[in-house]
């Protein structure tokens, strides 16, 4: 019986990607959304980040939401709310 040897090195091609356009020159007075993925520590990390940004930039407000499941996309209602209320949204993961 023949053996098959599989290399764990994998292959990847180098790709160039452009960053999304920056719509704000500063976060001063902005409303920032925080979207946690429901994993352990995600909300704590995002909460600390939101507090730090509020302190440094004088945010208007922080809107924090959590996805009901880390394995699924955020529900449309959460996405729509963040789009309507926020100039910037930070999605975070935890573990």
N, C-alpha and C positions, 0 to 999 in steps of 0.2 A: 504494500500500500504506500502510495506517495505522500509525502508531507508537504504542506503549504506554509511558506514563511511569509508573514505579513510584517512589513516595516511600520513601526509606530511613529516614524518621522513625519508622515503626512506630506502634503504638498500645498503650497499656497502661492498665489501670484500677488506681487506688489500692485496695489491699486492706489490711485490718487482720488481723493474726495474733497469736495469743497464744503466749508463750513456754512451753516445756515446764515443768512444775512443778519447782522446785528441791528435791531430796530431801536434800541435805546443806547444812548451814550453813557447813561448812568442809571443806577437803581433808585436814586433819590426820588421819593414820593411815589414809587411804583407799588403795585399790588403783586405780590409773589405767591404763586401756588406751589404747594408741596404735595406730591403724590407718592405715598408709600405703597409698597407692594404686599403688605401684610405679613412679611417675614419678621422674625425676632429682631429687635433693635432698629428696624427701619424707621419707625415713628420717632424713636428717641434721637436718632442721628439727624433726621430731617428737622425735628423740633429744635435741636441745638443749632443747626445751620440757619433756620429761620430767625431764631433769636439773635444770632450773630449778625446776620444781614440787616435786621431791623435796627440794631444798635449802630452799625457802621453807616447805613445809608438812609436812615429815617424813612423807612417804608411806610406807605399809606396803611397797609394791612398785610397779613399773611393768611392765606386760605389753605388749610390743611385737610386733605382727604386721603383715604386709604382704600385701595382696591380690595374687594372681598376675597380674592384668591390670587396668589402670586403666579399661578400657572395660566391665568386667563387675561385677556386685555381688560383695561378699565371699562366699566359700563359706559355707554354713550351719555347717560345723564351726568356722570362725573366729568367726563371730558368736556361736554357742552358747558357745564358750569364753570370749569376752569378757563375755558376759552373766553367766555363772556365776562368774567370778573378779573382776569389776571393779564398783566403784560408779559410776565415771565413765569414759566412753570418748571420746577425741578423734580424729576422723577428719581426715586432712590430705592435701593435694595438693602436688605439687611440679612444678617445671619449670625 
